C-alpha cells in the first residue's frame, strides 16, 4: 500500500511570489516505511507518478 499526500506550499514571509505555486508530494510505502518526497511546479498526475 502506498499513501500519497499533496500540499500547496505557501510563500515565505517577505517573499514575493512570481509565477505559479509549488506543490509538495509525499509518498509513504506501508510495508517498508520508505518515504518519497518531491517539490513540483504543478499538481498533475504526472508529478504524482514521478515520486514513486
PDB file of N, H, CA, C and O in Angstrom:
ATOM      1  N   UNK A   1       0.848  -1.171   0.000  1.00  0.00           N
ATOM      2  CA  UNK A   1       0.000   0.000   0.000  1.00  0.00           C
ATOM      3  C   UNK A   1       0.898   1.240   0.000  1.00  0.00           C
ATOM      4  O   UNK A   1       1.870   1.308   0.752  1.00  0.00           O
ATOM      5  N   UNK A   2       0.574   2.196  -0.827  1.00  0.00           N
ATOM      6  H   UNK A   2      -0.216   2.140  -1.438  1.00  0.00           H
ATOM      7  CA  UNK A   2       1.317   3.452  -0.924  1.00  0.00           C
ATOM      8  C   UNK A   2       0.356   4.595  -0.646  1.00  0.00           C
ATOM      9  O   UNK A   2      -0.653   4.755  -1.332  1.00  0.00           O
ATOM     10  N   UNK A   3       0.677   5.385   0.363  1.00  0.00           N
ATOM     11  H   UNK A   3       1.497   5.256   0.921  1.00  0.00           H
ATOM     12  CA  UNK A   3      -0.143   6.546   0.706  1.00  0.00           C
ATOM     13  C   UNK A   3       0.534   7.795   0.149  1.00  0.00           C
ATOM     14  O   UNK A   3       1.702   8.057   0.438  1.00  0.00           O
ATOM     15  N   UNK A   4      -0.205   8.565  -0.654  1.00  0.00           N
ATOM     16  H   UNK A   4      -1.153   8.352  -0.889  1.00  0.00           H
ATOM     17  CA  UNK A   4       0.334   9.789  -1.259  1.00  0.00           C
ATOM     18  C   UNK A   4      -0.490  10.972  -0.794  1.00  0.00           C
ATOM     19  O   UNK A   4      -1.720  10.922  -0.789  1.00  0.00           O
ATOM     20  N   UNK A   5       0.198  12.043  -0.401  1.00  0.00           N
ATOM     21  H   UNK A   5       1.197  12.083  -0.405  1.00  0.00           H
ATOM     22  CA  UNK A   5      -0.463  13.262   0.042  1.00  0.00           C
ATOM     23  C   UNK A   5       0.189  14.448  -0.653  1.00  0.00           C
ATOM     24  O   UNK A   5       1.384  14.421  -0.946  1.00  0.00           O
ATOM     25  N   UNK A   6      -0.593  15.486  -0.917  1.00  0.00           N
ATOM     26  H   UNK A   6      -1.564  15.508  -0.680  1.00  0.00           H
ATOM     27  CA  UNK A   6      -0.078  16.695  -1.560  1.00  0.00           C
ATOM     28  C   UNK A   6      -0.400  17.904  -0.684  1.00  0.00           C
ATOM     29  O   UNK A   6      -1.380  17.916   0.061  1.00  0.00           O
ATOM     30  N   UNK A   7       0.453  18.914  -0.800  1.00  0.00           N
ATOM     31  H   UNK A   7       1.249  18.904  -1.405  1.00  0.00           H
ATOM     32  CA  UNK A   7       0.249  20.151  -0.046  1.00  0.00           C
ATOM     33  C   UNK A   7       0.747  21.310  -0.889  1.00  0.00           C
ATOM     34  O   UNK A   7       1.837  21.249  -1.458  1.00  0.00           O
ATOM     35  N   UNK A   8      -0.045  22.359  -0.967  1.00  0.00           N
ATOM     36  H   UNK A   8      -0.930  22.408  -0.504  1.00  0.00           H
ATOM     37  CA  UNK A   8       0.356  23.578  -1.661  1.00  0.00           C
ATOM     38  C   UNK A   8       1.257  24.371  -0.724  1.00  0.00           C
ATOM     39  O   UNK A   8       0.856  24.711   0.389  1.00  0.00           O
ATOM     40  N   UNK A   9       2.476  24.667  -1.176  1.00  0.00           N
ATOM     41  H   UNK A   9       2.802  24.391  -2.080  1.00  0.00           H
ATOM     42  CA  UNK A   9       3.428  25.366  -0.315  1.00  0.00           C
ATOM     43  C   UNK A   9       3.174  26.870  -0.337  1.00  0.00           C
ATOM     44  O   UNK A   9       3.043  27.454  -1.413  1.00  0.00           O
ATOM     45  N   UNK A  10       3.103  27.504   0.823  1.00  0.00           N
ATOM     46  H   UNK A  10       3.209  27.030   1.697  1.00  0.00           H
ATOM     47  CA  UNK A  10       2.901  28.956   0.872  1.00  0.00           C
ATOM     48  C   UNK A  10       4.213  29.693   0.599  1.00  0.00           C
ATOM     49  O   UNK A  10       5.296  29.125   0.740  1.00  0.00           O
ATOM     50  N   UNK A  11       4.104  30.943   0.214  1.00  0.00           N
ATOM     51  H   UNK A  11       3.224  31.404   0.099  1.00  0.00           H
ATOM     52  CA  UNK A  11       5.293  31.780   0.036  1.00  0.00           C
ATOM     53  C   UNK A  11       5.877  32.083   1.416  1.00  0.00           C
ATOM     54  O   UNK A  11       5.141  32.195   2.397  1.00  0.00           O
ATOM     55  N   UNK A  12       7.190  32.212   1.486  1.00  0.00           N
ATOM     56  H   UNK A  12       7.787  32.121   0.689  1.00  0.00           H
ATOM     57  CA  UNK A  12       7.845  32.536   2.740  1.00  0.00           C
ATOM     58  C   UNK A  12       7.560  33.982   3.128  1.00  0.00           C
ATOM     59  O   UNK A  12       7.212  34.795   2.271  1.00  0.00           O
ATOM     60  N   UNK A  13       7.702  34.306   4.399  1.00  0.00           N
ATOM     61  H   UNK A  13       7.985  33.646   5.094  1.00  0.00           H
ATOM     62  CA  UNK A  13       7.462  35.662   4.887  1.00  0.00           C
ATOM     63  C   UNK A  13       8.422  36.634   4.200  1.00  0.00           C
ATOM     64  O   UNK A  13       9.635  36.421   4.205  1.00  0.00           O
ATOM     65  N   UNK A  14       7.884  37.690   3.614  1.00  0.00           N
ATOM     66  H   UNK A  14       6.899  37.862   3.610  1.00  0.00           H
ATOM     67  CA  UNK A  14       8.688  38.688   2.928  1.00  0.00           C
ATOM     68  C   UNK A  14       9.049  38.320   1.504  1.00  0.00           C
ATOM     69  O   UNK A  14       9.706  39.102   0.817  1.00  0.00           O
ATOM     70  N   UNK A  15       8.640  37.156   1.047  1.00  0.00           N
ATOM     71  H   UNK A  15       8.106  36.521   1.605  1.00  0.00           H
ATOM     72  CA  UNK A  15       8.956  36.710  -0.308  1.00  0.00           C
ATOM     73  C   UNK A  15       7.809  37.069  -1.244  1.00  0.00           C
ATOM     74  O   UNK A  15       6.642  36.820  -0.939  1.00  0.00           O
ATOM     75  N   UNK A  16       8.151  37.649  -2.373  1.00  0.00           N
ATOM     76  H   UNK A  16       9.098  37.851  -2.621  1.00  0.00           H
ATOM     77  CA  UNK A  16       7.145  37.954  -3.391  1.00  0.00           C
ATOM     78  C   UNK A  16       7.047  36.757  -4.323  1.00  0.00           C
ATOM     79  O   UNK A  16       8.049  36.302  -4.876  1.00  0.00           O
ATOM     80  N   UNK A  17       5.842  36.256  -4.489  1.00  0.00           N
ATOM     81  H   UNK A  17       5.028  36.625  -4.039  1.00  0.00           H
ATOM     82  CA  UNK A  17       5.632  35.065  -5.304  1.00  0.00           C
ATOM     83  C   UNK A  17       5.479  35.473  -6.768  1.00  0.00           C
ATOM     84  O   UNK A  17       4.525  36.159  -7.134  1.00  0.00           O
ATOM     85  N   UNK A  18       6.418  35.048  -7.590  1.00  0.00           N
ATOM     86  H   UNK A  18       7.193  34.491  -7.292  1.00  0.00           H
ATOM     87  CA  UNK A  18       6.337  35.264  -9.026  1.00  0.00           C
ATOM     88  C   UNK A  18       5.970  33.951  -9.692  1.00  0.00           C
ATOM     89  O   UNK A  18       6.551  32.909  -9.389  1.00  0.00           O
ATOM     90  N   UNK A  19       5.025  34.003 -10.581  1.00  0.00           N
ATOM     91  H   UNK A  19       4.553  34.849 -10.827  1.00  0.00           H
ATOM     92  CA  UNK A  19       4.655  32.783 -11.294  1.00  0.00           C
ATOM     93  C   UNK A  19       3.721  31.905 -10.499  1.00  0.00           C
ATOM     94  O   UNK A  19       2.886  32.384  -9.732  1.00  0.00           O
ATOM     95  N   UNK A  20       3.874  30.616 -10.695  1.00  0.00           N
ATOM     96  H   UNK A  20       4.552  30.227 -11.319  1.00  0.00           H
ATOM     97  CA  UNK A  20       2.955  29.647 -10.119  1.00  0.00           C
ATOM     98  C   UNK A  20       3.413  29.164  -8.749  1.00  0.00           C
ATOM     99  O   UNK A  20       4.571  29.322  -8.365  1.00  0.00           O
ATOM    100  N   UNK A  21       2.477  28.576  -8.031  1.00  0.00           N
ATOM    101  H   UNK A  21       1.536  28.447  -8.343  1.00  0.00           H
ATOM    102  CA  UNK A  21       2.773  27.999  -6.719  1.00  0.00           C
ATOM    103  C   UNK A  21       3.521  26.683  -6.902  1.00  0.00           C
ATOM    104  O   UNK A  21       3.554  26.119  -7.996  1.00  0.00           O
ATOM    105  N   UNK A  22       4.117  26.205  -5.819  1.00  0.00           N
ATOM    106  H   UNK A  22       4.090  26.663  -4.930  1.00  0.00           H
ATOM    107  CA  UNK A  22       4.798  24.924  -5.824  1.00  0.00           C
ATOM    108  C   UNK A  22       4.043  23.968  -4.914  1.00  0.00           C
ATOM    109  O   UNK A  22       3.398  24.382  -3.950  1.00  0.00           O
ATOM    110  N   UNK A  23       4.133  22.689  -5.235  1.00  0.00           N
ATOM    111  H   UNK A  23       4.656  22.353  -6.018  1.00  0.00           H
ATOM    112  CA  UNK A  23       3.396  21.668  -4.504  1.00  0.00           C
ATOM    113  C   UNK A  23       4.358  20.624  -3.955  1.00  0.00           C
ATOM    114  O   UNK A  23       5.295  20.211  -4.638  1.00  0.00           O
ATOM    115  N   UNK A  24       4.119  20.199  -2.710  1.00  0.00           N
ATOM    116  H   UNK A  24       3.357  20.535  -2.155  1.00  0.00           H
ATOM    117  CA  UNK A  24       4.891  19.149  -2.070  1.00  0.00           C
ATOM    118  C   UNK A  24       4.110  17.847  -2.203  1.00  0.00           C
ATOM    119  O   UNK A  24       2.941  17.772  -1.825  1.00  0.00           O
ATOM    120  N   UNK A  25       4.763  16.829  -2.740  1.00  0.00           N
ATOM    121  H   UNK A  25       5.713  16.890  -3.047  1.00  0.00           H
ATOM    122  CA  UNK A  25       4.185  15.496  -2.841  1.00  0.00           C
ATOM    123  C   UNK A  25       4.967  14.589  -1.895  1.00  0.00           C
ATOM    124  O   UNK A  25       6.198  14.573  -1.921  1.00  0.00           O
ATOM    125  N   UNK A  26       4.249  13.833  -1.058  1.00  0.00           N
ATOM    126  H   UNK A  26       3.249  13.847  -1.037  1.00  0.00           H
ATOM    127  CA  UNK A  26       4.879  12.904  -0.128  1.00  0.00           C
ATOM    128  C   UNK A  26       4.205  11.550  -0.305  1.00  0.00           C
ATOM    129  O   UNK A  26       2.978  11.446  -0.292  1.00  0.00           O
ATOM    130  N   UNK A  27       5.023  10.515  -0.470  1.00  0.00           N
ATOM    131  H   UNK A  27       6.019  10.600  -0.481  1.00  0.00           H
ATOM    132  CA  UNK A  27       4.517   9.152  -0.582  1.00  0.00           C
ATOM    133  C   UNK A  27       5.171   8.279   0.476  1.00  0.00           C
ATOM    134  O   UNK A  27       6.385   8.347   0.669  1.00  0.00           O
ATOM    135  N   UNK A  28       4.375   7.452   1.172  1.00  0.00           N
ATOM    136  H   UNK A  28       3.389   7.397   1.015  1.00  0.00           H
ATOM    137  CA  UNK A  28       4.890   6.552   2.200  1.00  0.00           C
ATOM    138  C   UNK A  28       4.467   5.129   1.849  1.00  0.00           C
ATOM    139  O   UNK A  28       3.283   4.838   1.679  1.00  0.00           O
ATOM    140  N   UNK A  29       5.468   4.248   1.744  1.00  0.00           N
ATOM    141  H   UNK A  29       6.430   4.484   1.882  1.00  0.00           H
ATOM    142  CA  UNK A  29       5.205   2.841   1.485  1.00  0.00           C
ATOM    143  C   UNK A  29       4.780   2.185   2.795  1.00  0.00           C
ATOM    144  O   UNK A  29       5.509   2.244   3.785  1.00  0.00           O
ATOM    145  N   UNK A  30       3.614   1.567   2.805  1.00  0.00           N
ATOM    146  H   UNK A  30       3.022   1.519   2.001  1.00  0.00           H
ATOM    147  CA  UNK A  30       3.071   0.986   4.026  1.00  0.00           C
ATOM    148  C   UNK A  30       3.815  -0.239   4.520  1.00  0.00           C
ATOM    149  O   UNK A  30       3.772  -0.538   5.714  1.00  0.00           O
ATOM    150  N   UNK A  31       4.501  -0.961   3.633  1.00  0.00           N
ATOM    151  H   UNK A  31       4.536  -0.718   2.663  1.00  0.00           H
ATOM    152  CA  UNK A  31       5.207  -2.171   4.055  1.00  0.00           C
ATOM    153  C   UNK A  31       6.612  -1.861   4.570  1.00  0.00           C
ATOM    154  O   UNK A  31       6.972  -2.257   5.678  1.00  0.00           O
ATOM    155  N   UNK A  32       7.400  -1.155   3.769  1.00  0.00           N
ATOM    156  H   UNK A  32       7.108  -0.833   2.869  1.00  0.00           H
ATOM    157  CA  UNK A  32       8.797  -0.904   4.147  1.00  0.00           C
ATOM    158  C   UNK A  32       8.993   0.401   4.910  1.00  0.00           C
ATOM    159  O   UNK A  32      10.083   0.653   5.423  1.00  0.00           O
ATOM    160  N   UNK A  33       7.962   1.231   4.995  1.00  0.00           N
ATOM    161  H   UNK A  33       7.076   1.027   4.578  1.00  0.00           H
ATOM    162  CA  UNK A  33       8.005   2.529   5.673  1.00  0.00           C
ATOM    163  C   UNK A  33       8.991   3.499   5.016  1.00  0.00           C
ATOM    164  O   UNK A  33       9.512   4.402   5.670  1.00  0.00           O
ATOM    165  N   UNK A  34       9.240   3.305   3.724  1.00  0.00           N
ATOM    166  H   UNK A  34       8.816   2.571   3.193  1.00  0.00           H
ATOM    167  CA  UNK A  34      10.103   4.239   2.998  1.00  0.00           C
ATOM    168  C   UNK A  34       9.311   5.489   2.650  1.00  0.00           C
ATOM    169  O   UNK A  34       8.115   5.428   2.365  1.00  0.00           O
ATOM    170  N   UNK A  35       9.996   6.616   2.679  1.00  0.00           N
ATOM    171  H   UNK A  35      10.968   6.666   2.910  1.00  0.00           H
ATOM    172  CA  UNK A  35       9.382   7.907   2.408  1.00  0.00           C
ATOM    173  C   UNK A  35       9.928   8.451   1.098  1.00  0.00           C
ATOM    174  O   UNK A  35      11.139   8.452   0.874  1.00  0.00           O
ATOM    175  N   UNK A  36       9.042   8.909   0.244  1.00  0.00           N
ATOM    176  H   UNK A  36       8.058   8.909   0.426  1.00  0.00           H
ATOM    177  CA  UNK A  36       9.410   9.550  -1.013  1.00  0.00           C
ATOM    178  C   UNK A  36       8.804  10.944  -1.005  1.00  0.00           C
ATOM    179  O   UNK A  36       7.625  11.103  -0.692  1.00  0.00           O
ATOM    180  N   UNK A  37       9.599  11.958  -1.345  1.00  0.00           N
ATOM    181  H   UNK A  37      10.557  11.828  -1.599  1.00  0.00           H
ATOM    182  CA  UNK A  37       9.100  13.331  -1.335  1.00  0.00           C
ATOM    183  C   UNK A  37       9.694  14.098  -2.498  1.00  0.00           C
ATOM    184  O   UNK A  37      10.807  13.821  -2.946  1.00  0.00           O
ATOM    185  N   UNK A  38       8.923  15.078  -2.984  1.00  0.00           N
ATOM    186  H   UNK A  38       8.019  15.303  -2.620  1.00  0.00           H
ATOM    187  CA  UNK A  38       9.402  15.924  -4.056  1.00  0.00           C
ATOM    188  C   UNK A  38       8.584  17.193  -4.130  1.00  0.00           C
ATOM    189  O   UNK A  38       7.415  17.212  -3.743  1.00  0.00           O
ATOM    190  N   UNK A  39       9.202  18.263  -4.630  1.00  0.00           N
ATOM    191  H   UNK A  39      10.151  18.248  -4.944  1.00  0.00           H
ATOM    192  CA  UNK A  39       8.520  19.538  -4.829  1.00  0.00           C
ATOM    193  C   UNK A  39       8.411  19.773  -6.323  1.00  0.00           C
ATOM    194  O   UNK A  39       9.409  19.728  -7.043  1.00  0.00           O
ATOM    195  N   UNK A  40       7.200  20.023  -6.784  1.00  0.00           N
ATOM    196  H   UNK A  40       6.389  20.059  -6.199  1.00  0.00           H
ATOM    197  CA  UNK A  40       6.928  20.171  -8.210  1.00  0.00           C
ATOM    198  C   UNK A  40       6.143  21.451  -8.478  1.00  0.00           C
ATOM    199  O   UNK A  40       5.449  21.945  -7.590  1.00  0.00           O
ATOM    200  N   UNK A  41       6.244  21.996  -9.697  1.00  0.00           N
ATOM    201  H   UNK A  41       6.808  21.595 -10.419  1.00  0.00           H
ATOM    202  CA  UNK A  41       5.570  23.252 -10.013  1.00  0.00           C
ATOM    203  C   UNK A  41       4.081  23.108 -10.322  1.00  0.00           C
ATOM    204  O   UNK A  41       3.375  24.112 -10.419  1.00  0.00           O
ATOM    205  N   UNK A  42       3.596  21.884 -10.476  1.00  0.00           N
ATOM    206  H   UNK A  42       4.170  21.069 -10.397  1.00  0.00           H
ATOM    207  CA  UNK A  42       2.178  21.705 -10.784  1.00  0.00           C
ATOM    208  C   UNK A  42       1.621  20.512 -10.015  1.00  0.00           C
ATOM    209  O   UNK A  42       2.367  19.663  -9.528  1.00  0.00           O
ATOM    210  N   UNK A  43       0.312  20.467  -9.918  1.00  0.00           N
ATOM    211  H   UNK A  43      -0.294  21.156 -10.314  1.00  0.00           H
ATOM    212  CA  UNK A  43      -0.369  19.395  -9.201  1.00  0.00           C
ATOM    213  C   UNK A  43      -1.062  18.515 -10.240  1.00  0.00           C
ATOM    214  O   UNK A  43      -2.286  18.535 -10.375  1.00  0.00           O
ATOM    215  N   UNK A  44      -0.263  17.749 -10.963  1.00  0.00           N
ATOM    216  H   UNK A  44       0.731  17.733 -10.853  1.00  0.00           H
ATOM    217  CA  UNK A  44      -0.808  16.915 -12.026  1.00  0.00           C
ATOM    218  C   UNK A  44      -0.533  15.444 -11.735  1.00  0.00           C
ATOM    219  O   UNK A  44       0.247  15.115 -10.842  1.00  0.00           O
ATOM    220  N   UNK A  45      -1.168  14.577 -12.482  1.00  0.00           N
ATOM    221  H   UNK A  45      -1.801  14.844 -13.208  1.00  0.00           H
ATOM    222  CA  UNK A  45      -0.949  13.159 -12.297  1.00  0.00           C
ATOM    223  C   UNK A  45       0.470  12.751 -12.693  1.00  0.00           C
ATOM    224  O   UNK A  45       0.982  11.749 -12.193  1.00  0.00           O
ATOM    225  N   UNK A  46       1.104  13.501 -13.571  1.00  0.00           N
ATOM    226  H   UNK A  46       0.688  14.315 -13.977  1.00  0.00           H
ATOM    227  CA  UNK A  46       2.468  13.192 -13.969  1.00  0.00           C
ATOM    228  C   UNK A  46       3.448  13.509 -12.845  1.00  0.00           C
ATOM    229  O   UNK A  46       4.409  12.768 -12.639  1.00  0.00           O
ATOM    230  N   UNK A  47       3.220  14.592 -12.121  1.00  0.00           N
ATOM    231  H   UNK A  47       2.440  15.194 -12.289  1.00  0.00           H
ATOM    232  CA  UNK A  47       4.063  14.931 -10.967  1.00  0.00           C
ATOM    233  C   UNK A  47       3.880  13.893  -9.857  1.00  0.00           C
ATOM    234  O   UNK A  47       4.850  13.506  -9.205  1.00  0.00           O
ATOM    235  N   UNK A  48       2.659  13.449  -9.644  1.00  0.00           N
ATOM    236  H   UNK A  48       1.872  13.763 -10.174  1.00  0.00           H
ATOM    237  CA  UNK A  48       2.388  12.463  -8.607  1.00  0.00           C
ATOM    238  C   UNK A  48       3.012  11.123  -8.954  1.00  0.00           C
ATOM    239  O   UNK A  48       3.520  10.441  -8.064  1.00  0.00           O
ATOM    240  N   UNK A  49       2.990  10.728 -10.213  1.00  0.00           N
ATOM    241  H   UNK A  49       2.577  11.282 -10.936  1.00  0.00           H
ATOM    242  CA  UNK A  49       3.563   9.442 -10.622  1.00  0.00           C
ATOM    243  C   UNK A  49       5.080   9.475 -10.548  1.00  0.00           C
ATOM    244  O   UNK A  49       5.706   8.420 -10.448  1.00  0.00           O
ATOM    245  N   UNK A  50       5.690  10.652 -10.595  1.00  0.00           N
ATOM    246  H   UNK A  50       5.181  11.509 -10.677  1.00  0.00           H
ATOM    247  CA  UNK A  50       7.143  10.780 -10.596  1.00  0.00           C
ATOM    248  C   UNK A  50       7.760  10.520  -9.227  1.00  0.00           C
ATOM    249  O   UNK A  50       8.948  10.206  -9.163  1.00  0.00           O
ATOM    250  N   UNK A  51       7.015  10.633  -8.131  1.00  0.00           N
ATOM    251  H   UNK A  51       6.050  10.889  -8.183  1.00  0.00           H
ATOM    252  CA  UNK A  51       7.611  10.479  -6.800  1.00  0.00           C
ATOM    253  C   UNK A  51       7.826   9.021  -6.430  1.00  0.00           C
ATOM    254  O   UNK A  51       8.653   8.737  -5.563  1.00  0.00           O
ATOM    255  N   UNK A  52       7.112   8.080  -7.054  1.00  0.00           N
ATOM    256  H   UNK A  52       6.440   8.311  -7.757  1.00  0.00           H
ATOM    257  CA  UNK A  52       7.247   6.690  -6.633  1.00  0.00           C
ATOM    258  C   UNK A  52       8.228   5.913  -7.447  1.00  0.00           C
ATOM    259  O   UNK A  52       8.437   4.726  -7.196  1.00  0.00           O
TER     260      UNK A  52
END
